[in-house]
Amino acid sequence: MIKISDWEIREGFKIEKVVSNLSLPVNIAFVPNPKAEVEAPLFYVTELYGAIKVVTKELKVYTFADKLLNYEPNYMIPGTGESGVTGIVVDRNGNVYASMLYKDQTSFKNKVLKFQTKDGLKPEKTETILDNISSINAAHQVQALTIHEGKLYVNVGDGMVNPEVAQDDNDLRGKILRLNLDGSIPADNPNPKSFVYAKGLRNPFGAAWRKSNNNLYISDNGPAVDDRIAKILPGENYGWPQSMRTNSIFIWWYTQAPTAIDFAEDQFGPEHRDHLFVALFGQAYYEGQAEKGKKIVEMFIDQRDNVSYLEDFLKYAGQGPASVCGLAFGPDGLYFSDLHGEVGFKKGEKSGGNIWKITKI
Amino acid sequence: MAKVPNTPENLKKCICGGCPTHNQCMKEKMEGFFCARGKANCEFTKNGCLCGSCPLASEYRLDKMYYCELGAAE
């Protein structure tokens, strides 16, 4: 490992800051087929406390949407401030989908919004395509969004308070949901009358599709032990709350808080192709280097679902609260968000979150 | 003996104050740091648990939740 800025990275790679001054950047979603112009959107970033930023190919940053929360976040991180706007994905037509929390009288609920846009810089039309899912103003809310073969997949946390809902087929918490892009239920879902695609999950923050086998993989956060990676199959039960190990591929007994995940294509060359890169966030607000999380690991999962390679790829080496949260491969490298950035925040102040890019030298 | 020493240094690491279960009574009576000091005296409803995210859980390899109900880690 070599040290660049406040990060230690595998030799043969470099890291550079590409966007700064974001406020709690969470997840990153690349435009699947970006336009040629340098003014065109390259990727979108969710900011936890109520905004979506768009970053163009020339790395200019614009506010795509803001004031998305109908409640005042309380900045209690870790804890009840760990909620807001989280998941994001872009479809082939450039429409943006984002998941978030909202307050319905006294209770918190999850929803997914669809933003239709012509230029990618501002929404022309915004509609709610999924809502009314009970939640909590903490983690375990709706998390990653992915799109595959024209369907939207939504990772929904168990809501933390009543984990048994993850086994209830009539409750959307603790599930992977599958929707048409207009928010309707696909006729070929495991149950054609239900959004539920898979169940038995706890806090499935990350999700990514693997091209080599056309399967969805997720990260899921355990209670005090047993974080995991799992391959999601339609109609499958992943065991929570009885067990975090059911149908899991890989377990961290000592929890690391896996957040976003993504598979490499050709960005790092053939020796890394099809490898899974996992953000391990660690504690929700922890200054300095940590034994737990604050890193990206690289793993290879063979076709029998055995992890045959696992190595640290990047580690935080500074003194601030920065850690790896969102992560996504773009056309030229691996991008990640550091949530708090180097300086963190106090209530009412803007955080100093950043987006970093890792490329092969 | 409790597994987590009840020290000022450990108290600084405690994250009970941000927990969805940490209610007004606990705040007013300054209850918290349950994994070291023992269970809560305040009545409470379980609204979720942050113990698994706590630096003390990492440091002392705590593997349980809701120390406000269980009492100090053994």
Interface residues (C-beta under 8 A of the other chain):
Chain A: M76 I77 P78 G79 T80 G81 I136 N137 A138 A139 H140 M160 V161 G222 P223 A224 V225 Y254 T255 A257 Q283 A284 Y286 A290 E291 K292
Chain B: I15 G17 G18 C19 P20 H22 K46 N47 G48 C49 L50 C51 G52 S53 C54 P55 A57 S58 R61 L62 D63 K64 M65
